Amino acid sequence: MIERRLAADLRERLGFYPGVVLLGPRQVGKTTLARVIAAEHADALVLDLERPGDRAQLAEPELFLAQHRQRLVVLDEVQMLPDLFTQLRPEIDADRRAGRFLLLGSASGALLRQRTESLAGRVGYLELTPLLASELPADLATLQQLWHRGGFPQAQLAPSERLSYAWRQDFIQTFLQRDLPQMGVGVAADPLHRFWRMLAHLQGQLFNASQLGMSLGGASHSTATRYLDLLVDTLIVRRLEPFLPNVGKRLVKSPKVYIRDSGLVHALLNIASLSDLQGHPIVGASWEGFVVEQVRALLPAGAEMGFYRTAAGAELDIVVQTGTRRLGIEVKFSAAPTVTKGFWQAMGDLQPARTVVVAPVARAYPLRNGVDVVPVWALPELLAA
């Protein structure tokens, strides 16, 4: 079993909060992690709310929760019973002991947070991402496989490329035809699938709602925005906002959009093998999105992340700000990366404390002018510092 980096944070939060909400897309490993944690608590109770029998036990939630007050109660797929959150508040207030509830949600981050507003101060939030490079062996072959197949455990650990690709194709169909309707989303599967594929072709580009709406057969820009919001809220797509420092420049203010799992990007574009990927026009944008997700998952609490671009052509792929300290990250899919004039312009505008270029290399080495080329598995130490 792969040890997830989030496990230590989850144990820490359960030792402090009465409840923890663990978010993440379907099939990302939330249930597996929750069962590992539950096994560490004597007499923990695990309910899967997709199962009618388990949901029936919560027909009278006030009585049921009070009856199991001394146990860790794990509720999987908690978005299936959204009204349960109103019952949790008085129960937590009746006994504020830490580590009472672990709630797993595959629904949207925004939607679930709205439902849990009444639990403010009573629960902590964590997000489990697909597998990270820092959770796997630090070698280029493993890294290439993770990038190609993506981080969903079943796709990554499949015994062959063919089976990994088939799993990802099945995931896409199941998400559109079963998962979204179960969440109460009333959007037809075919137009949303077309929109999702368009985003894959536009991986890492600025979001243009009007252009995407026209490509959907003349749909309005508000329809395209609604589809994007849906995929962002279901933790499938990332909307990366621009970093807007006060530097007296004309800044690009539209967000970039990335499909968060690189394996899903490749499945949506019918890229079935690593050799096909390496010769595909999307290869650079796919690698950039992969690195963006590695960085975002490793950021400390309170850190901000965005990208920087000006009308004059200055550009930096990722800017991380923690307090007054600023880190610049450029992403290049090359074993011998070079950077453009726009990169150096961005360096002059932003004056980061440190700047690195993340590339598929085995070890770090200096580029020039204080900029280092680093491998992906150097990111945990870099971001911790």
Secondary structure per residue as TSV (DSSP state, phi and psi in degrees):
chain	resnum	aa	ss	phi	psi
A	1	M	-	360.0	136.9
A	2	I	-	-78.4	128.8
A	3	E	-	-77.1	118.4
A	4	R	-	-84.7	135.7
A	5	R	T	-59.6	-30.7
A	6	L	H	-72.1	-15.6
A	7	A	H	-58.0	-42.6
A	8	A	H	-64.1	-42.4
A	9	D	H	-63.7	-39.0
A	10	L	H	-64.7	-43.6
A	11	R	H	-62.4	-40.7
A	12	E	H	-63.8	-44.4
A	13	R	H	-65.9	-40.0
A	14	L	H	-66.1	-25.2
A	15	G	T	-79.2	-5.2
A	16	F	T	-121.1	-46.7
A	17	Y	S	-92.0	149.7
A	18	P	S	-61.9	-31.2
A	19	G	E	-143.3	152.9
A	20	V	E	-129.6	133.5
A	21	V	E	-100.8	116.9
A	22	L	E	-104.6	110.5
A	23	L	E	-98.0	158.8
A	24	G	-	163.8	153.9
A	25	P	-	-65.4	166.0
A	26	R	T	-57.0	146.5
A	27	Q	T	66.7	18.1
A	28	V	S	-88.4	-11.1
A	29	G	S	113.0	13.2
A	30	K	H	-62.9	-44.9
A	31	T	H	-63.9	-42.7
A	32	T	H	-61.0	-46.2
A	33	L	H	-64.1	-42.0
A	34	A	H	-63.1	-37.8
A	35	R	H	-69.7	-32.8
A	36	V	H	-62.9	-45.8
A	37	I	H	-66.4	-42.0
A	38	A	H	-61.5	-35.5
A	39	A	H	-65.9	-18.2
A	40	E	T	-86.4	-4.4
A	41	H	S	-116.5	122.6
A	42	A	T	-60.5	129.3
A	43	D	T	66.5	30.1
A	44	A	-	-66.4	150.0
A	45	L	E	-115.5	125.2
A	46	V	E	-117.6	122.9
A	47	L	E	-121.1	132.1
A	48	D	E	-100.4	109.1
A	49	L	T	-78.0	1.3
A	50	E	T	-79.5	-17.7
A	51	R	S	-90.4	124.9
A	52	P	H	-54.8	-37.6
A	53	G	H	-64.9	-39.4
A	54	D	H	-71.0	-38.8
A	55	R	H	-64.1	-35.2
A	56	A	H	-62.7	-29.8
A	57	Q	T	-64.5	-20.5
A	58	L	T	-102.8	22.4
A	59	A	S	-60.7	-35.2
A	60	E	S	-119.1	77.9
A	61	P	H	-61.3	-34.5
A	62	E	H	-61.7	-43.8
A	63	L	H	-70.8	-42.7
A	64	F	H	-63.5	-47.4
A	65	L	H	-67.3	-37.5
A	66	A	H	-66.2	-34.8
A	67	Q	H	-66.2	-29.8
A	68	H	T	-110.5	34.4
A	69	R	T	-64.9	-25.7
A	70	Q	T	-92.6	6.1
A	71	R	S	-114.5	155.2
A	72	L	-	-75.9	121.6
A	73	V	E	-107.1	118.5
A	74	V	E	-103.2	122.0
A	75	L	E	-114.9	108.4
A	76	D	E	-89.2	141.4
A	77	E	T	56.2	52.7
A	78	V	G	-66.4	-18.5
A	79	Q	G	-66.2	-12.6
A	80	M	G	-68.8	-22.3
A	81	L	S	-127.9	70.1
A	82	P	T	-62.2	-27.0
A	83	D	T	-72.9	-9.9
A	84	L	H	-63.6	-28.0
A	85	F	H	-62.0	-34.1
A	86	T	H	-68.0	-23.9
A	87	Q	H	-82.3	-24.7
A	88	L	H	-72.9	-31.9
A	89	R	H	-59.9	-54.0
A	90	P	H	-65.2	-30.8
A	91	E	H	-68.2	-41.3
A	92	I	H	-66.5	-40.6
A	93	D	H	-64.5	-28.0
A	94	A	H	-72.9	-24.3
A	95	D	-	-153.0	101.1
A	96	R	-	-86.6	19.9
A	97	R	-	-59.1	139.9
A	98	A	S	-69.2	152.1
A	99	G	S	73.0	35.1
A	100	R	-	-87.6	-37.6
A	101	F	E	-132.8	137.6
A	102	L	E	-123.9	113.2
A	103	L	E	-109.0	122.7
A	104	L	E	-104.7	127.2
A	105	G	E	-129.6	127.5
A	106	S	-	-100.5	-4.3
A	107	A	S	-75.8	-178.7
A	108	S	-	-62.3	145.6
A	109	G	H	-60.1	-46.4
A	110	A	H	-65.9	-45.1
A	111	L	H	-62.9	-45.1
A	112	L	H	-68.1	-35.1
A	113	R	H	-65.9	-35.4
A	114	Q	H	-62.0	-42.3
A	115	R	H	-66.8	-30.3
A	116	T	T	-97.8	13.0
A	117	E	G	-56.9	-34.9
A	118	S	G	-68.8	-11.2
A	119	L	G	-99.9	13.9
A	120	A	T	-55.3	130.5
A	121	G	T	83.4	-9.6
A	122	R	T	-105.5	-21.5
A	123	V	E	-130.8	152.8
A	124	G	E	-106.2	159.3
A	125	Y	E	-118.9	136.7
A	126	L	E	-137.2	152.5
A	127	E	E	-122.4	125.8
A	128	L	-	-93.1	118.6
A	129	T	-	-91.5	168.7
A	130	P	S	-54.7	165.9
A	131	L	-	-53.9	142.9
A	132	L	-	-104.9	156.1
A	133	A	G	-59.4	-33.5
A	134	S	G	-72.4	-8.2
A	135	E	G	-98.0	-0.3
A	136	L	S	-125.9	166.1
A	137	P	-	-55.4	141.9
A	138	A	S	-88.8	74.5
A	139	D	S	-140.5	158.0
A	140	L	H	-66.6	-33.8
A	141	A	H	-65.0	-44.2
A	142	T	H	-64.5	-41.0
A	143	L	H	-62.3	-43.8
A	144	Q	H	-61.9	-40.8
A	145	Q	H	-66.4	-41.1
A	146	L	H	-62.7	-44.8
A	147	W	H	-63.0	-45.2
A	148	H	H	-68.3	-48.8
A	149	R	H	-84.7	-20.7
A	150	G	-	85.6	177.4
A	151	G	S	-101.4	3.2
A	152	F	-	-65.7	126.4
A	153	P	H	-52.5	-43.1
A	154	Q	H	-68.5	-33.2
A	155	A	H	-71.2	-40.7
A	156	Q	H	-70.1	-38.1
A	157	L	S	-96.1	6.0
A	158	A	-	-59.6	146.1
A	159	P	S	-71.1	-9.2
A	160	S	S	-152.6	159.0
A	161	E	H	-59.9	-39.1
A	162	R	H	-61.5	-44.2
A	163	L	H	-71.5	-35.5
A	164	S	H	-62.1	-45.2
A	165	Y	H	-63.3	-42.5
A	166	A	H	-62.9	-39.3
A	167	W	H	-63.2	-43.2
A	168	R	H	-67.0	-38.0
A	169	Q	H	-63.3	-41.2
A	170	D	H	-65.2	-38.5
A	171	F	H	-59.8	-44.3
A	172	I	H	-60.2	-46.9
A	173	Q	H	-65.9	-42.3
A	174	T	H	-65.4	-40.1
A	175	F	I	-60.3	-44.4
A	176	L	I	-73.9	-40.2
A	177	Q	I	-95.8	-20.5
A	178	R	I	-122.1	-50.8
A	179	D	I	-65.5	-48.8
A	180	L	H	-62.8	-45.6
A	181	P	H	-59.4	-36.2
A	182	Q	H	-64.1	-28.4
A	183	M	T	-83.2	-1.1
A	184	G	T	85.4	17.6
A	185	V	-	-86.2	120.0
A	186	G	-	-100.0	59.2
A	187	V	-	-119.4	132.8
A	188	A	-	-62.1	142.0
A	189	A	H	-67.6	-39.4
A	190	D	H	-64.9	-50.1
A	191	P	H	-66.0	-33.4
A	192	L	H	-68.2	-36.6
A	193	H	H	-63.1	-43.2
A	194	R	H	-62.2	-41.8
A	195	F	H	-63.2	-42.3
A	196	W	H	-61.4	-43.2
A	197	R	H	-65.8	-37.9
A	198	M	H	-60.2	-42.6
A	199	L	H	-62.3	-34.9
A	200	A	H	-63.7	-41.9
A	201	H	H	-65.9	-28.9
A	202	L	T	-103.5	24.6
A	203	Q	T	-50.7	125.0
A	204	G	T	79.5	6.3
A	205	Q	S	-96.3	166.5
A	206	L	B	-67.4	140.9
A	207	F	-	-79.2	123.8
A	208	N	-	-123.2	97.7
A	209	A	H	-63.3	-40.0
A	210	S	H	-65.4	-43.6
A	211	Q	H	-63.6	-44.1
A	212	L	H	-67.0	-38.6
A	213	G	H	-60.3	-44.0
A	214	M	H	-62.0	-38.2
A	215	S	H	-68.7	-19.1
A	216	L	T	-85.4	14.6
A	217	G	T	94.3	31.7
A	218	G	S	85.9	19.5
A	219	A	-	-68.4	159.5
A	220	S	-	-75.3	161.5
A	221	H	H	-64.2	-29.1
A	222	S	H	-68.8	-31.7
A	223	T	H	-66.1	-44.3
A	224	A	H	-61.9	-41.1
A	225	T	H	-65.4	-39.1
A	226	R	H	-64.8	-41.5
A	227	Y	H	-63.2	-41.4
A	228	L	H	-63.6	-45.4
A	229	D	H	-57.1	-40.0
A	230	L	H	-62.8	-46.1
A	231	L	H	-72.2	-30.1
A	232	V	H	-68.1	-45.5
A	233	D	H	-68.2	-25.2
A	234	T	T	-91.1	11.7
A	235	L	T	66.8	26.1
A	236	I	S	-98.5	-32.5
A	237	V	E	-123.8	145.0
A	238	R	E	-109.4	131.2
A	239	R	E	-100.3	105.8
A	240	L	E	-93.7	114.2
A	241	E	-	-80.5	152.8
A	242	P	B	-70.7	147.8
A	243	F	-	-84.3	124.4
A	244	L	-	-119.8	74.7
A	245	P	-	-76.9	163.6
A	246	N	S	-88.5	81.9
A	247	V	S	-116.7	6.8
A	248	G	S	69.5	27.8
A	249	K	S	-114.9	158.9
A	250	R	-	-81.0	109.9
A	251	L	B	-101.4	144.6
A	252	V	-	-70.3	130.1
A	253	K	-	-117.3	1.2
A	254	S	S	-81.4	146.7
A	255	P	-	-77.0	155.1
A	256	K	E	-88.5	154.3
A	257	V	E	-126.8	131.9
A	258	Y	E	-130.4	135.4
A	259	I	E	-72.3	127.4
A	260	R	S	-72.6	-29.8
A	261	D	-	-104.3	122.4
A	262	S	H	-64.1	-32.7
A	263	G	H	-63.2	-35.3
A	264	L	H	-71.2	-36.3
A	265	V	H	-54.7	-48.0
A	266	H	H	-68.9	-38.4
A	267	A	H	-65.7	-40.8
A	268	L	H	-64.3	-28.5
A	269	L	T	-97.2	8.9
A	270	N	T	59.8	38.3
A	271	I	-	-96.6	103.2
A	272	A	-	-92.1	-18.6
A	273	S	S	-135.2	162.7
A	274	L	H	-65.7	-37.2
A	275	S	H	-65.5	-37.8
A	276	D	H	-64.1	-39.5
A	277	L	H	-63.7	-43.8
A	278	Q	H	-67.8	-17.0
A	279	G	T	-106.6	9.6
A	280	H	S	-93.5	146.2
A	281	P	T	-60.4	-20.9
A	282	I	T	-81.4	-3.7
A	283	V	H	-57.6	-44.7
A	284	G	H	-67.0	-43.1
A	285	A	H	-67.6	-35.3
A	286	S	H	-63.4	-45.5
A	287	W	H	-63.1	-40.2
A	288	E	H	-60.8	-46.5
A	289	G	H	-62.8	-37.2
A	290	F	H	-60.8	-45.1
A	291	V	H	-70.0	-39.1
A	292	V	H	-54.2	-43.5
A	293	E	H	-69.7	-36.5
A	294	Q	H	-61.6	-44.3
A	295	V	H	-65.3	-48.9
A	296	R	H	-59.0	-41.0
A	297	A	H	-68.7	-23.0
A	298	L	H	-98.8	-3.5
A	299	L	-	-67.9	142.1
A	300	P	-	-71.7	161.6
A	301	A	T	-58.3	137.3
A	302	G	T	89.4	-9.0
A	303	A	-	-76.2	143.5
A	304	E	E	-104.6	147.5
A	305	M	E	-137.6	136.5
A	306	G	E	-158.7	-169.7
A	307	F	E	-122.1	162.9
A	308	Y	E	-125.6	129.0
A	309	R	E	-152.5	136.3
A	310	T	B	-115.5	163.5
A	311	A	T	-64.7	-22.9
A	312	A	T	-83.6	-5.0
A	313	G	S	106.1	-0.6
A	314	A	-	-69.5	136.9
A	315	E	E	-155.2	138.5
A	316	L	E	-139.1	130.3
A	317	D	E	-64.1	-42.6
A	318	I	E	-138.6	132.5
A	319	V	E	-122.9	125.1
A	320	V	E	-112.6	130.9
A	321	Q	E	-126.1	126.0
A	322	T	E	-128.1	109.9
A	323	G	T	62.6	-123.0
A	324	T	T	-98.8	-0.2
A	325	R	E	-92.8	133.9
A	326	R	E	-125.6	132.2
A	327	L	E	-119.6	131.8
A	328	G	E	-105.9	136.5
A	329	I	E	-132.3	120.7
A	330	E	E	-103.6	146.1
A	331	V	E	-119.4	126.0
A	332	K	-	-135.2	132.9
A	333	F	-	-94.2	82.0
A	334	S	S	-162.5	141.9
A	335	A	S	-76.1	-15.9
A	336	A	S	-134.8	71.9
A	337	P	-	-70.2	147.9
A	338	T	-	-123.9	159.5
A	339	V	-	-120.9	160.5
A	340	T	-	-97.7	173.8
A	341	K	H	-59.8	-36.9
A	342	G	H	-61.2	-32.5
A	343	F	H	-63.5	-47.5
A	344	W	H	-67.7	-32.6
A	345	Q	H	-63.6	-43.1
A	346	A	H	-63.4	-39.6
A	347	M	H	-58.4	-43.1
A	348	G	H	-66.9	-36.6
A	349	D	H	-69.3	-44.4
A	350	L	H	-92.4	-27.6
A	351	Q	-	51.7	55.2
A	352	P	-	-67.7	152.6
A	353	A	S	-65.3	-31.5
A	354	R	E	-153.0	148.1
A	355	T	E	-136.1	137.8
A	356	V	E	-132.4	159.2
A	357	V	E	-113.6	118.5
A	358	V	E	-92.2	122.5
A	359	A	-	-140.0	163.8
A	360	P	S	-78.4	69.7
A	361	V	-	-117.2	160.4
A	362	A	S	-82.4	-28.8
A	363	R	S	-150.8	160.1
A	364	A	-	-75.4	151.3
A	365	Y	E	-156.4	154.9
A	366	P	E	-73.5	141.9
A	367	L	E	-93.4	-79.0
A	368	R	E	-171.9	162.5
A	369	N	T	52.5	41.5
A	370	G	T	78.9	7.5
A	371	V	E	-99.9	132.9
A	372	D	E	-110.7	145.6
A	373	V	E	-90.1	129.2
A	374	V	E	-132.3	152.2
A	375	P	-	-80.0	165.8
A	376	V	G	-60.4	-38.0
A	377	W	G	-76.2	1.6
A	378	A	G	-86.2	-9.3
A	379	L	H	-64.8	-39.6
A	380	P	H	-56.8	-45.7
A	381	E	H	-68.7	-40.4
A	382	L	H	-61.5	-46.7
A	383	L	H	-76.0	-29.2
A	384	A	H	-66.0	-30.9
A	385	A	-	-81.2	360.0
